[in-house]
């Protein structure tokens, strides 16, 4: 009995269970893909699924096992070069746009690599307590969850380039309904606190918590729908420079944009490529895979604006404590944004469905200091020329989202699950 009680009180067990669960989910997400699917890289911004599986493993090996597990032997010395993403402090790396050329190592060897590192991580976690290791393990797990979303973003883009329109997964049953009425939710201004308060995990870019001054504003009760975005298109929105930033309209002309990334027009009707293949466009579902330029142009056309990230976070602070309850995240199995239910005067879809563009440039919070060493490169060095998105998406893993979470992308990028919520001054 004493031995059983001691085992049940082992503080390492919950961490090991969480580690195993996150690692299993990555492999489950890759399981529907063939070895050929996992090799493809459809554009420089994307990465092969096989690379995601290897890189997330490299992270644990590099930042934990090599430094903290006595007697650890790297699985393959060449993997330090092949699967480093952007950490200059760790050493040189294979070029990102050429990851799809890595036909070797084969997929089975990458899976062996994962088994090798998982076994070693099990020994590390079960070993003598190390208060400095636990935060790195938490970071590695959250890093892997980010790559779970990236894996689905990247394979969706790859499949969209295939004229056979392959499906990653069968379409989830969905009750088609009309779009909920768009209402305006008032939010009081004043001096408000934003940023993570230090309880539980957060990325370094979410801190420190600090005060901001806001004016009273109103935020839309739901995301902009496909049907509403069609109105912008039919009104010549893509050809009307008065709604666009200069860089945006030049991108539209250079790239030939005339609709969101995955919309396809056939015989006068619009279809949308999804992770379940090509499907009729649902006018009540949120409009997704739009760039910041498109989001801002739509808002200007509608006579509104995008929220700042501080406004978004203060509006989200009114959500129930269990922010994931009922949210369309990866755990819902839908893999696609869904039409909103009528929430009356409450904002819906703040968590899940689509990341929401804000008008805030991605920058440091007052007092931000990156961690010492290579791990400090995780976020800080990307704080230029990108815009902040909030709220998570239908492919964000459950347990991985907070109202303080700051995602970021370049304003021209569209392959992430990103949409539009309008705001206005009170």
MIFI-228146 format. One line per 3 residues: number of its first residue (from 1); their letters; for each residue y negated, z negated, x negated of C-alpha. Coordinates in Angstrom, 3 decimals, padded with zeros to 6 digits. Each point is the difference from the previous one (the first is absolute). Layout:
BEGIN
NUM	a	Y,Z,X ~ ... .
# end
This chain:
BEGIN
1	xxx	000.000,000.000,000.000 ~ -002.426,-000.860,-002.810 ~ 000.728,003.322,-001.695 .
4	xxx	-000.518,001.918,003.250 ~ -003.269,-001.833,000.634 ~ -001.198,000.760,-003.516 .
7	xxx	000.828,003.669,000.467 ~ -001.859,000.140,003.309 ~ -003.060,-001.591,-001.653 .
10	xxx	-000.035,002.479,-002.862 ~ -003.597,001.357,-000.021 ~ 001.160,003.215,-001.667 .
13	xxx	002.088,001.110,002.976 ~ -002.848,001.034,002.361 ~ -001.617,001.996,-002.800 .
16	xxx	003.286,001.681,-000.874 ~ 000.604,000.874,003.665 ~ -003.456,001.517,000.265 .
19	xxx	000.508,001.946,-003.226 ~ 003.307,001.393,001.240 ~ -001.427,000.865,003.420 .
22	xxx	-002.928,001.973,-001.434 ~ 002.233,001.855,-002.430 ~ 002.507,000.831,002.755 .
25	xxx	-002.746,001.404,002.209 ~ -001.092,002.440,-002.699 ~ 003.520,001.324,-000.313 .
28	xxx	000.429,000.139,003.761 ~ -003.164,002.114,000.269 ~ 001.355,002.389,-002.620 .
31	xxx	003.505,000.119,001.518 ~ -000.684,002.856,002.499 ~ -001.133,002.200,-002.899 .
34	xxx	002.267,002.225,-002.046 ~ -000.169,000.008,-003.781 ~ -001.960,003.245,000.298 .
37	xxx	-002.454,-001.586,002.432 ~ -000.540,-002.891,-002.388 ~ -000.843,002.348,-002.864 .
40	xxx	-002.791,001.983,001.629 ~ -003.697,-000.502,-000.761 ~ -002.178,002.008,002.371 .
43	xxx	-003.401,-000.619,-001.607 ~ -001.525,-001.910,-002.942 ~ -001.005,-002.994,002.172 .
46	xxx	003.574,-000.503,001.225 ~ 003.091,-001.196,-001.860 ~ 003.722,000.655,000.483 .
49	xxx	001.955,-002.642,001.898 ~ 002.233,-000.379,-003.050 ~ -003.054,-000.816,-002.105 .
52	xxx	-001.127,-002.675,002.492 ~ 003.421,-001.656,-000.215 ~ -000.141,000.041,-003.796 .
55	xxx	-003.637,-001.008,-000.424 ~ 000.270,-003.075,002.230 ~ 002.979,-001.029,-002.145 .
58	xxx	-001.951,000.663,-003.185 ~ -002.669,-002.403,001.256 ~ 002.424,-002.929,000.129 .
61	xxx	001.561,000.941,-003.315 ~ -003.356,000.391,-001.765 ~ -002.002,-002.941,001.315 .
64	xxx	002.788,-002.533,000.493 ~ 003.353,000.670,-001.622 ~ -001.109,001.230,-003.417 .
67	xxx	-002.327,-002.955,-000.419 ~ 001.800,-002.823,001.794 ~ 003.780,000.466,000.074 .
70	xxx	001.591,-001.008,-003.269 ~ 002.434,002.601,-001.298 ~ -001.028,002.683,002.499 .
73	xxx	000.825,003.529,-001.122 ~ -001.948,002.895,001.540 ~ 002.178,002.432,001.902 .
76	xxx	-001.397,003.019,-001.868 ~ -002.845,-000.102,-002.528 ~ -001.304,003.394,001.183 .
79	xxx	-000.650,-001.322,003.498 ~ -003.034,-001.928,-001.268 ~ -001.716,003.370,-000.521 .
82	xxx	001.451,001.846,003.010 ~ -000.777,-002.545,002.692 ~ -003.263,-001.616,-001.080 .
85	xxx	-002.607,000.981,002.591 ~ -003.441,-000.729,-001.433 ~ 000.187,-003.136,-002.158 .
88	xxx	-001.774,000.952,-003.208 ~ 000.631,-003.445,-001.473 ~ 003.770,000.519,000.184 .
91	xxx	000.137,003.320,-001.807 ~ 000.036,003.780,000.504 ~ 001.473,001.569,003.130 .
94	xxx	001.278,003.203,001.498 ~ -002.739,001.960,001.781 ~ -000.230,-000.719,003.732 .
97	xxx	-000.217,003.665,001.129 ~ 003.269,000.696,-001.864 ~ 002.195,-002.722,001.486 .
100	xxx	001.875,002.580,002.042 ~ 001.215,001.599,-003.243 ~ 002.067,-003.082,-000.839 .
103	xxx	003.363,001.391,001.089 ~ 001.442,-002.421,-002.534 ~ 000.812,-002.817,000.353 .
106	xxx	001.956,000.948,003.121 ~ -000.232,-002.055,003.165 ~ 003.277,-001.835,-000.631 .
109	xxx	-001.366,-001.226,-003.333 ~ -003.196,-001.225,001.655 ~ 002.160,-001.946,002.463 .
112	xxx	001.959,-001.465,-002.931 ~ -003.355,-000.996,-001.496 ~ -000.864,-001.835,003.193 .
115	xxx	003.332,-001.866,-000.058 ~ -000.539,-000.957,-003.632 ~ -003.472,-001.403,000.630 .
118	xxx	000.987,-001.678,003.270 ~ 002.790,-001.906,-001.734 ~ -002.384,-001.118,-002.727 .
121	xxx	-002.664,-001.005,002.519 ~ 002.617,-002.086,001.787 ~ 000.627,-001.886,-003.248 .
124	xxx	-003.733,-000.426,-000.599 ~ -000.684,-001.327,003.480 ~ 002.982,-002.370,-000.142 .
127	xxx	-000.985,-001.244,-003.436 ~ -002.282,-002.867,-000.991 ~ -003.107,-000.163,002.246 .
130	xxx	-002.958,001.914,-001.405 ~ -003.255,-000.422,001.875 ~ -001.534,002.942,-001.832 .
133	xxx	002.822,002.377,000.961 ~ -000.176,-000.566,003.759 ~ -003.391,001.710,000.460 .
136	xxx	001.210,003.019,-001.976 ~ 003.148,000.240,002.111 ~ -002.132,-000.139,003.153 .
139	xxx	-002.232,002.727,-001.415 ~ 003.042,002.124,-000.861 ~ 001.376,-000.344,003.535 .
142	xxx	-003.310,000.915,001.594 ~ -000.314,002.865,-002.460 ~ 003.401,001.258,001.127 .
145	xxx	-001.074,-000.240,003.641 ~ -002.991,002.172,-000.815 ~ 002.381,002.559,-001.452 .
148	xxx	002.147,-000.125,003.126 ~ -002.973,001.332,001.928 ~ -000.785,002.495,-002.743 .
151	xxx	003.595,001.250,000.058 ~ -000.333,000.859,003.701 ~ -003.450,001.537,-000.471 .
154	xxx	001.295,002.158,-002.825 ~ 003.199,001.191,001.668 ~ -001.943,000.834,003.164 .
157	xxx	-002.304,002.198,-002.042 ~ 002.941,001.620,-001.778 ~ 001.840,000.704,003.261 .
160	xxx	-003.198,001.409,001.543 ~ 000.022,002.680,-002.705 ~ 003.517,001.106,000.981 .
163	xxx	000.015,002.844,002.563 ~ 003.127,-001.529,001.573 ~ -002.093,-003.050,001.053 .
166	xxx	002.758,-002.495,-000.862 ~ 000.030,-003.428,001.623 ~ 000.285,-003.174,-002.023 .
169	xxx	001.190,-001.950,003.050 ~ 000.611,000.660,003.709 ~ -003.016,-000.460,002.228 .
172	xxx	-000.232,-003.466,001.511 ~ -000.071,-000.128,003.777 ~ -003.600,-000.285,001.121 .
175	xxx	-001.482,-000.469,003.435 ~ -002.735,002.597,000.221 ~ -003.103,-001.371,001.652 .
178	xxx	-003.627,000.868,000.384 ~ -002.415,-001.329,-002.561 ~ -001.351,-003.442,000.767 .
181	xxx	-003.698,000.008,000.886 ~ -002.248,-000.332,-003.019 ~ -002.092,-003.147,000.275 .
184	xxx	-002.375,-001.749,-002.355 ~ 000.728,-003.455,-001.375 ~ -003.057,-002.000,-001.021 .
187	xxx	000.049,-001.959,-003.252 ~ -002.682,-002.514,-000.891 ~ -001.774,000.377,-003.289 .
190	xxx	-001.394,-002.663,-002.276 ~ 001.364,-001.451,-003.202 ~ 003.747,000.581,000.008 .
193	xxx	002.754,-000.625,-002.518 ~ 002.331,002.809,-001.107 ~ 002.725,000.271,-002.588 .
196	xxx	003.194,-001.916,-000.642 ~ -000.197,-003.775,000.016 ~ 002.789,-000.608,-002.503 .
199	xxx	002.765,-000.963,002.436 ~ 003.120,002.119,-000.556 ~ 000.231,003.304,-001.825 .
202	xxx	-002.885,002.424,-000.329 ~ -000.892,002.737,-002.450 ~ -002.795,-000.813,-002.422 .
205	xxx	-002.369,002.470,001.669 ~ -000.007,-002.152,003.172 ~ -001.739,-002.876,-001.789 .
208	xxx	-002.076,-001.991,-000.444 ~ -000.966,-000.947,003.523 ~ -003.752,000.277,000.401 .
211	xxx	-002.755,000.152,002.563 ~ -001.580,003.135,001.430 ~ -002.886,000.487,002.393 .
214	xxx	000.785,002.151,003.033 ~ -002.032,001.187,002.929 ~ 001.491,-000.071,003.486 .
217	xxx	002.177,003.063,000.555 ~ 002.600,001.478,002.290 ~ 003.369,001.437,-000.970 .
220	xxx	002.187,002.381,001.999 ~ 002.900,-001.567,001.867 ~ 002.476,002.535,-001.405 .
223	xxx	000.401,002.864,-002.451 ~ -001.315,003.507,000.649 ~ 002.690,002.074,001.707 .
226	xxx	001.271,003.499,-000.662 ~ -001.533,001.139,003.261 ~ -003.405,-001.335,-000.998 .
229	xxx	000.260,001.575,-003.426 ~ 000.832,003.321,001.647 ~ -003.378,-000.239,001.720 .
232	xxx	-001.673,-000.179,-003.409 ~ 001.945,003.044,-001.163 ~ -000.714,002.026,003.132 .
235	xxx	-003.684,-000.772,-000.384 ~ 000.079,001.703,-003.397 ~ 000.033,-003.294,-001.884 .
238	xxx	001.507,001.440,-003.179 ~ -002.706,002.689,-000.153 ~ -003.031,-002.204,000.694 .
241	xxx	-001.404,-001.357,-003.275 ~ -002.401,-002.366,001.803 ~ 002.917,-002.398,000.494 .
244	xxx	001.343,000.085,-003.538 ~ -000.737,-001.421,-003.409 ~ -000.766,002.785,-002.463 .
247	xxx	003.225,-000.668,-001.920 ~ 001.847,-000.018,003.322 ~ -001.179,003.350,001.333 .
250	xxx	000.578,001.586,-003.400 ~ 003.563,-001.360,000.054 ~ 000.490,001.385,003.528 .
253	xxx	-001.108,003.451,-001.137 ~ 001.925,-000.055,-003.260 ~ 003.252,-001.233,001.549 .
256	xxx	-000.298,001.886,003.285 ~ 000.334,-003.138,002.128 ~ -000.156,000.483,003.747 .
259	xxx	002.180,-002.865,001.264 ~ 001.697,-003.203,-001.258 ~ 002.521,000.490,-002.783 .
262	xxx	003.201,000.277,002.045 ~ -001.241,001.871,003.059 ~ 001.428,003.491,000.533 .
265	xxx	-001.267,002.493,002.575 ~ 002.668,002.168,001.637 ~ -000.658,002.414,002.873 .
268	xxx	-003.211,-001.778,000.932 ~ 001.569,-003.486,000.046 ~ -000.231,-002.736,-002.601 .
271	xxx	003.082,-001.580,-001.554 ~ 000.160,-002.842,-002.506 ~ 002.380,-000.402,-002.901 .
274	xxx	001.473,-003.502,-000.017 ~ 002.767,-001.841,-001.818 ~ 002.145,001.164,002.925 .
277	xxx	-000.901,003.644,-000.518 ~ -002.408,002.248,001.872 ~ -000.942,-001.379,003.425 .
280	xxx	-002.526,000.828,002.739 ~ -003.306,-001.703,-000.630 ~ -000.368,-003.143,002.112 .
283	xxx	-003.649,-000.086,001.165 ~ 000.155,-003.764,000.640 ~ 001.311,-000.941,-003.456 .
286	xxx	-002.401,-000.881,-002.823 ~ -001.265,002.872,-002.138 ~ 001.472,-000.464,-003.464 .
289	xxx	000.071,001.457,-003.485 ~ -003.734,000.565,-000.122 ~ -002.184,-000.444,-003.053 .
292	xxx	-003.007,-002.270,-000.280 ~ -002.142,003.129,000.240 ~ 001.598,000.918,003.324 .
295	xxx	-000.206,-003.556,001.321 ~ -003.701,-000.247,-000.829 ~ -000.713,003.462,001.432 .
298	xxx	001.786,-000.834,003.234 ~ -001.973,-003.236,000.290 ~ -003.282,001.865,-000.534 .
301	xxx	000.982,002.582,002.631 ~ 000.801,-002.821,002.447 ~ -003.374,-001.619,-000.661 .
304	xxx	001.647,-003.044,-001.558 ~ 000.988,-001.136,-003.475 ~ 002.869,-001.575,-001.904 .
307	xxx	000.090,-003.764,-000.448 ~ -000.628,-001.556,-003.370 ~ 002.975,-001.844,-001.423 .
310	xxx	-001.792,-003.320,000.569 ~ -000.573,000.909,003.662 ~ 003.625,001.039,000.368 .
313	xxx	001.272,-003.264,-001.470 ~ -002.287,-002.120,002.171 ~ 001.126,001.903,003.095 .
316	xxx	003.637,-000.473,-001.037 ~ -000.569,-003.742,-000.422 ~ 000.158,-000.230,003.814 .
319	xxx	003.628,001.169,-000.013 ~ 002.790,-002.477,000.835 ~ 001.356,-001.949,-002.948 .
322	xxx	003.223,002.043,000.042 ~ -001.758,003.284,-000.714 ~ 003.249,001.997,-000.215 .
325	xxx	001.264,-000.897,003.445 ~ 000.263,003.221,001.991 ~ -001.479,002.036,-002.855 .
328	xxx	001.352,003.445,-000.784 ~ 001.078,-000.586,-003.598 ~ 003.018,001.343,-001.881 .
331	xxx	002.244,-002.521,001.718 ~ -000.661,001.606,003.399 ~ 002.043,003.030,-001.052 .
334	xxx	-002.497,002.424,001.547 ~ -001.226,001.457,-003.304 ~ -002.930,001.475,001.923 .
337	xxx	-003.204,-001.375,001.522 ~ 000.286,-000.800,003.708 ~ -002.506,000.073,002.827 .
340	xxx	-001.765,-003.285,000.627 ~ 000.566,-002.261,002.956 ~ -003.062,-000.995,001.965 .
343	xxx	-001.171,-003.261,-001.522 ~ -003.039,-000.430,002.192 ~ -002.834,-001.281,-002.150 .
346	xxx	002.263,-000.760,-002.949 ~ 000.411,002.322,-002.956 ~ 003.487,001.477,-000.240 .
349	xxx	001.787,001.792,-002.859 ~ -001.894,-001.987,-002.634 ~ 003.342,-000.605,-001.724 .
352	xxx	002.427,002.883,-000.468 ~ 000.013,003.556,001.372 ~ -002.541,001.409,-002.494 .
355	xxx	-002.065,-001.310,-002.872 ~ -003.625,000.064,001.102 ~ -002.685,001.580,-002.125 .
358	xxx	-003.060,-002.151,-000.558 ~ -003.359,001.139,-001.330 ~ 000.317,-002.413,-002.946 .
361	xxx	000.456,001.201,-003.536 ~ 002.826,-001.711,-001.861 ~ -001.618,-002.446,-002.388 .
364	xxx	000.402,-003.512,-001.345 ~ -000.818,-003.069,002.037 ~ -002.604,-002.341,-001.530 .
367	xxx	001.701,-002.076,-002.678 ~ 003.071,002.265,-000.352 ~ 001.760,-000.264,-003.342 .
370	xxx	003.109,002.034,-000.840 ~ 002.956,-001.827,-001.484 ~ 000.445,000.100,-003.754 .
373	xxx	002.336,002.585,-001.486 ~ 001.541,003.140,001.446 ~ 000.626,-001.590,003.402 .
376	xxx	-003.781,-000.148,000.410 ~ 000.021,003.790,000.314 ~ 001.674,-000.282,003.419 .
379	xxx	-003.175,000.471,002.075 ~ -003.211,-000.505,-001.929 ~ -000.097,003.269,-001.895 .
382	xxx	000.166,002.024,003.230 ~ -003.208,-001.451,001.443 ~ -002.061,003.184,-000.209 .
385	xxx	-000.369,003.076,002.225 ~ 002.447,-001.204,002.664 ~ -000.434,-001.317,003.535 .
388	xxx	001.539,-003.054,001.667 ~ 002.501,000.165,002.868 ~ 001.191,-002.973,002.037 .
391	xxx	002.773,-001.060,002.377 ~ 003.292,001.576,-001.102 ~ 001.976,002.807,001.584 .
394	xxx	003.236,000.839,001.774 ~ 001.697,000.254,-003.415 ~ -001.403,-003.227,-001.467 .
397	xxx	002.872,-002.468,-000.497 ~ -000.056,-003.093,002.205 ~ -001.223,-003.068,-001.838 .
400	xxx	-002.211,002.102,-002.235 ~ -003.276,000.106,001.916 ~ -002.924,-002.413,000.314 .
403	xxx	-003.456,000.368,001.494 ~ -001.364,-000.377,-003.542 ~ 002.199,002.815,-001.408 .
406	xxx	-002.080,002.737,-001.655 ~ 001.621,003.406,-000.308 ~ -001.903,002.802,-001.721 .
409	xxx	000.142,003.757,-000.372 ~ -002.254,002.825,-001.122 ~ -002.129,001.435,002.817 .
412	xxx	001.712,003.401,-000.027 ~ 003.586,-001.303,000.220 ~ 001.938,000.421,003.241 .
415	xxx	003.720,-000.535,-000.590 ~ -000.142,-003.744,000.708 ~ 000.325,-001.271,003.576 .
418	xxx	-003.751,-000.370,000.607 ~ -002.057,000.189,003.175 ~ -003.379,-000.748,001.571 .
421	xxx	-001.489,-002.961,001.839 ~ -003.626,000.323,001.054 ~ -002.726,-002.611,-000.194 .
424	xxx	-003.621,-000.241,001.070 ~ -002.982,-002.270,-000.403 ~ -000.469,-002.531,002.787 .
# end
